[in-house]
Amino acid sequence: MLTRNLFEFFDNYVRSFEWRNSPFSGIQYPFVAVILYLLIIWALHRYMKDRPPLKLKRVTAFHNIVLCLLSLVMCVGTIVELILRVKDLGFFSVVCDREHKAMRGRLLFWMYLFYCSKYYELFDTVIMVLKKRPLNFLHVYHHCVVMPLFWVYMQTAMVIHWILVVANSLVHVFMYYYYALSSFGKTVWWKKYITQAQIVQFVIDLTATWPFPFLYFSRGGCSGSLRAWLFGQLVGASFYKLFMDFYRNSYRKQEEKKKE
């Protein structure tokens, strides 16, 4: 009886979910989180400077398994709700949403959950610092920019950003599965293909959202914001550049050395 009541309460909450006044919806949250993230990482670096690295095998495994399963749930949940929205309102509704009917309820909830997951992902860096693993600019920059980016998408009701939610969640299923296996000391031969998938993801994120400006300035208009779209394009382009550089430095140079 209790389980049924809890399920009904959760189902009603998700059905009527609204972005406004929900946790982390205020403009201060992503920016305060970025500042605290950088301060904590700096402080932990100083704390660990003269100390041996922590092993944290179980903590790392648990963290990665949680994110792997959460990514899978978010990916499937978003796709299911997209299918239902398309059946009820048509495909155009999940691209433009002129009548503001698509990005609400369950679909909005899955996008919101994805946004919130970016805060939890900050523990990636905390674990790395405590284990004294090297950090690069790409890692820190990526964690700093995704929270403001998806806050802007949520704030402007930009429904087309489901493309990013699905693509990123899908890639993260395999990425965190790889990290979970690695935390148990297992060698995975397909590591470089995860980086390739991430690069493909950014290409999809950039190109699939190109129709937005034309829809935005069309007669009927479109939900969302041109500034949010431009912000996303800049972030996506920077990710593509940084991940391509990382791929070249990490894998292509290794392949060239093997050939030599």
Secondary structure, DSSP 8 states (H G I E B T S, - for coil): -HHHHHHHHHHHHHHT--STTSTT-STHHHHHHHHHHHHHHHHHHHHHTTS-----HHHHHHHHHHHHHHHHHHHHHHHHHHHHHHHHH-GGGGTT-TTS-SSSHHHHHHHHHHHHHHHHTTHHHHHHHHTT----HHHHHHHHHHHHHHHHHHHTT-GGGHHHHHHHHHHHHHHHHHHHHHHTT---TTHHHHHHHHHHHHHHHHHHTTTHHHHHTSTT--SS-HHHHHHHHHHHHHHHHHHHHHHIIIIIHHHHHHH-
